[in-house]
Amino acid sequence: MIPRLLALLVLASSCARAPAPPASGTTPSDVAPSATAAAPPASTGASAVPGDAASPTSAEPSPASVAASAPSADGAPPELGAPPQLVGKDFIAQARTLFRVGACGPSGDVPARFDAATVARHCEELGRAYGDYQKTWVDVAKPFIAALEPKDLPGVVVYPFGGGDLASALTTFPSATEITTISLEPAGDVRPMDTLPADRLAHELQVHRAHLERLFEKAHSRTDNLEKESKTELPGEILFDLAALVVHGQEPVSLRYFRLRPDGSIAYVSQADIDGAKTSTERRALFANAELRFRRAGADAPEQVLRHISFDLEDAHVIADPSLLAHLSAKGKVAAMTKAASHLLWSDHFATVRTWLLDHTDWMISDSTGIPPRFASPAGFTQDTYGTFNGPAPFGLLDARDAADVKKLFASQPARDLSFRYGYPDKDGHGHLIVTRRM
């Protein structure tokens, strides 16, 4: 029987703006499969994503575009590729409170204005979900993946279509010095942790707990779950990242927000930036990208860094705003992962990010939604298969050529057992995994 924990397949429907679905109110995971790639995405229109409401329309610029063009109060940009200077506003106090109250971290105190019994009940229930996830997925997947990784694996990880999935990123790359996740959903403003009314706490915790439990136990979020998450006051993406720290025995060290300058360098958000924001769009833009620094709890361990970047990875947006690729390219060679990504890398509408991965990745792990064989092999990669693949699950953009190629790839190699799911199952419910490595 397939384990309940399906390794956070949820993130695919929210990771990038896919071509418009056939009807409103659906996500890529709700869309029926197609034999070939769909028509190019529309430049406007709503798309449900976790932790956010519908995407902006053409009448209102997106937070990402506002952030990229907004002036910064922290002075001239540093040399691209140099470690960013840690300036700007640090929201670690709010992050630690959310870590304790929302993610049920082991350190810190529950603020006096909150009902401690409500928090205790929340943590008891969430703790069971953590325990199940740890036992049925982390403890199984982590050693298996570790045995596959080369000794010279890059310490910098890029996870496109990754949402707030720090949990499986740390399972896959526990020693990574830097992890970058990229998806449509913004990180979210952590400041409401200071002002949340006491009588709202139980509702907020219930909604976020239900969402986290689905992330840990189910195949993927459905639209109704995403809509509930979008109406909360606390930032769902940040909470998901903090929950990952609890699962992996880590604790937050700092939380800053940032923007990417046109050259790809980081401009941290300052209090002056916040005070100067004149519209709701400008304010949301300031909290779109987050940098969370963390370390192993109770130990003098080195800091690790997660940067979440809210960005539409469809070609038109990546080409129009070169800041993301400039930022990523400054990292040099990277390790990469993707999972449950609606098969977007199969589509030519996402060719730019696919090409970037082929040019800059030394080692990548994925389910079938990773790099298709017709692109990997000519670029100098070999692909190793694990588990069983009889055809793609009916999620997102499907291309008959790639479906056949991936099935043929699995059939051409010796059967290698896989006892957990890494992203989507195949169409028959089997777990599968592909390692794409530079030859």
N, C-alpha and C positions, 0 to 999 in steps of 0.2 A: 504494500500500500504506500502510495506516495506520501511523504511526511507533510504535516500541516504547514510547516514553514516552507515557503517557496522563495525564500531569498530576495524578498523586496522587489517583486516584479512590478509593483505599482508604478514605478517612475516613468515607464514608457509613455503613458498617455499625456504626460505633462512636460516632456523634455524639450520639445521644439515644436514650432508651429507647422503641423503637417497640412497637406492639402485639405481644403474645407470638407468636412464630413457631409454625408448626404442629407442630413437633417440637423436642425439646431438641437442643442442639448446632448450631443454625443461626444465622446472622446475617441481617440484612435482605437482603444480597446473595445469600444462598442461597435465599430464599423465592420461590416461584413467583409471578408477577404475578396480581393480582386485578382484576376489572372495576371494583370500587368500593372505597372506603376500608374498612379492616378494623374490627373491634369495638374498643372502647376498651381501652387497655393495662391489663394487670393491675397492681395496686399492688405486687406482689412477684414474685419469680422471678428466675432467672439469665439473664444476657445476656452473651455473650462480647464483649469489647472489647479493642483493642490495648493491650498494656502492662499489663494488669490481669487478675485472675482474674474469676470470675463475680461479678455484682453482688450486694450484700448482700441478705439476706432480711429479712423483717419482724422477725426475732428480733434483728437487729443493726442499729443505726442506720447510715445511710450516712455516709462521711467528710464529705460536704458539710453534712449536717444537724448533725453534731457540731461542725464548724468554725464554723458560723454561731452556735451557742449558747455556744461556749466563751469564757471570759473572756480578755481580752488584757492583756499586761503593759506595753503601750506607752502607757497613759494614756487620757485622754478622746479621743473621736473629733474629727478636725478638721471644719471646715465642709465639708459635702458639696459636691463639685465642685472644691474646692481641691486643688492638687497635693499628693500625700501626702508626709509627711516620711519620709525614708529612714532609718528606724530598724529595729531588729530584727537578726537574724542574717544576715550576708552569706556565702553559700556559694560565692563566686567562686573560691576556691582549688580546691575540688573540681570546679567547672564547667570551669576551665581545664585540669585534668588530663583530664577526660572529653573536652573539646574536642580535646586533642592525641592522646590514646590511642584513643578510640572514634570520634570524628568526623573524625580525621586533619587537624586544623587545622594551619596552617603554623607556629604559634608555640608556645613552651613545650618542656619537656624530658620525655622518657619517664622516669617514676620508676625508680630503680635496681633496685627489687624485681621489675620486669617485664622480660621478655625482649624486648630491642629488636628482634630479628629477627622475632618473632611480630607485633609492632606494624607493622613495615615491610611484611610480607607482607599483613597486613590492609589497610593503607593503599594498597598497590599495587592490590589488587583493588577496593577501594571507590573509588579514584580513577578507575578506568575507568567505574564507574557514574555518578560525578559528571560526568565528561566527556561521556558520552552524554546525560545529562539536560540539561546546559548547551547542548549543540549542537542537540539535537532538540526541546527544549521552551522553555527559558528564552530562548535567542537568537531564537527564532521568535515566541513569545507576547508577550514583553516589549514590543518596539516596536509590535506590532499593537495591543495594549491601550492603550499610551501614546497612540496616535493617536486613540483613542476618548474618552479622559478629558477632562472640561472643565477649563478653567484654574482655576476656583474650586473644585476638588474638595476636600472636607474632608480634613484631615490625620489625622483619627481614623477608624480602620477597625474595624468589628465583623464577625466571621466566625463565625456560628452553625454548629454541626455541623462545626467546623473541626479538632478534634483537635489534633495538634502540627504542623499544616501551615503552618509559617512559610515554607517554601520557595516555595509558589505564592502566598502572601500577599505576599511581597517581590517576586516577579515581577510581580504585578498592581499593587501599590502600593509601589514602591521608595522613595518619598519620605515615606511615612507617618510621622508622629511617634509614633503609638501604635496598636498592633494588639491587639485582644482576640479570642482564640479561645475558643469555648465548646463543650464536649462532655462526655460521660459520664466518659471516662477521666481519672484523676488525673495530675498532672504526674510524681509519683514522687520518692522520696527519693534525693538525689545523694550522701549521706554514705557509702554502701558503696564509693564510689570510693577512700576512704581505707583500707579494710579488706579489699578483694577479695584473696583468696589468689592468689599468683603462678601456682599450678597451675590456677586457674580462668580465667585471662585468655583463653587461646586459645578455650575454649568460649564464653565470653561474647561475644567479638568475632565469632566465627563466626555465632552466632545473630542478633546485632544487624545484622551485615553482610548476612546473607540477608534479613532483614526490610527493611532500607533499600533493598537492590537491588530487592525486589518493589515497594516504594513508588514507586521511580523508574521501573520498567520495566513493571509489570503494571497491569491494570485496577483491581483491588482485592484486599485481603487476604481469604483464605478462613479459615474457622474454625480449621483445623489450624495455620495460620501464627500466628494470634492466641494460641492455646494455648501454642505454643513461646515466644512473646515474654513471656507472663505468668509464666513460670517462671525468668526471668533475675533477676540480682541488681542490675543497673544499670538506671536509669530510662529506658525506651524513649522516652517523650515528650520528655524533656529532650534525649536524644541526637538525636532527630529534629530538634529545634529547632537544636541546635548544628551538625548537618549542613547545615541551611539557611544558617547563617552562613558555612560554608566555601564553599558553592556561590556565595554572593553577595558574597564578599570582605569579610566582616564578622568581628568578634571580640567575645567576651563581655566586658562591663564589670562587671556584678554579677548575682548570682542570689539572690533573696529569695523566701520563701514568704509567703503572706498569707491572711487570711480576710476575708470581707465582714461588716461589722456589719449589723444589721437596717436601718439607714438607707442602706446601700450604700457607706459609706466603707470605706477599706482599713485593716485592722489587720495589721501585719507580724508574722510569727512570730519570737519572741525565744528566746534560749537558756533563759530561765526557763519559757517555754511548753513547750519540749521536755523539760526536766527534770521538769516537773510532770505530763506525760502518764502516766496510770496504766495504760492498757489499750492493746492493739494497735490498736483502732479509733480511739482518741484520737490515737495517734501517726501513723497513716495520714492522719487528717484534717488534720494540720498540714502535710502535704506534698502536699495535693490541688491547690492553686492556686499557680502560680509566676509571678514577675515576672522576666523576663530583659531586662536593659539591654545594648545593644550599639552598636557604631559601626564605621564603615569602617576596615579594618585599615590601620595605618601612616599614618593621616591624622588631623589635628586636626578631625575631623568631629563634628557634633552627635550626641548619643545618641538612639537610637530605643528604644522600649519595646514589648516583647511581654508581655501578661498572658494566661495561660491559666487559665480558670476551669472547674473540674469541676462540672457542674451538669446535672441532668436537665431538658430543655427541654419535656417534656410538660406540658400545661396544669395538671394537678393539682399538680405540684411547683412550678411557677413561681408559681402563685397562693398556695400554702401558705407559701412562703418568698419574701417580696417583696424581699429584699436584692439579687438580681441585677438586676431591672428598675430598682430605685432607683439602683444603680451605673451602669448603662448610660444611664439617662435624664439623669444629671448631665453627660454628655458633650456634650449639645446635638445638633446635626445631624451625621450621620456619613456616611461611605461604607461600603458593605457588599459582601460577596461570600458566595456559597455554591456548593458544587459536590459532586457525587456524594453528595448528602444523602438518599438513599433516598426522595426525593419526600415528605419529612415535611411540608414547607410546603404541600403539597396537602391535608393532613389537618386536620380540625377538632380533632383531639387536640393540635395544635400552633398553635392559633389565636392564643394570647396572644403568642407570640414573632413570629408573622407580623404581627399588628396593630402590635406595637412597631416592627418594621422599616418598615411603611408610614407610621407617624407620625414617625419620626426619621431616615429615610434620604433623602438627596438624590440619590444615584447608586449603583446596585447592578449588579454583574456576576454572572452565574450560567450554569449549564447549565439544562436543563429543570426541575431540582429547586428553582429559585428561586420567586419569587412568581407564582402563576398569573394569567393575564389577567383572570379574573373578579373578582379583588381589586385588581389594580394599576390598572386603568382608572378605576373609581369613586373611587379614592383620589387621583386627579390625576396619575397617571404615564402616560408613554408607553413603549412597549417596542420596541426595535430588534433585529432578528434577523440572525444571521450563521451561515453553514454550512447544513446540511440536516437537517431533522427530519421523519421519517416516522412517528413514534410513539415512545413512551418505551421505554428498555431495561427489562427485567423485573426491576428492583431495588426493593425496599421497598414503600411504600404507593402504590398506583396508583388514580387516580380517573378513570373514563371521561370525565366532563365535562372535566376539566382536560387529559387527553390529547388530546381532540378540539380543545379551545380552543387549545392550544399549536401543534398541527399547523395549525390554521386561521390562527393568527398568522403562522407562517412562510410559508404559501401566499399571504398577503395582501400580502407585501412583496417588493421586488425581490430576486433572488438575490444574495447577498453571499458571496464565497468565504471559507473558513476553512481554513487549512492545518494546524491542530493541534486536538487535543481539549482542551476545558476541562471536565473532569469526565466524566460518562458520555457514551458515544456514544448515538445513537438506536438503535432496535431493529434497524436494518440496518447498524450500525457507523459511521455518519457522525458527524463532529464537528459540534457546534453551540454557539452562545453567544447569550445574551440580555442586553441592556443595558436596565435598568429605570431611567428617569430622571424626575425630577419636572418637570412641564411649567411 
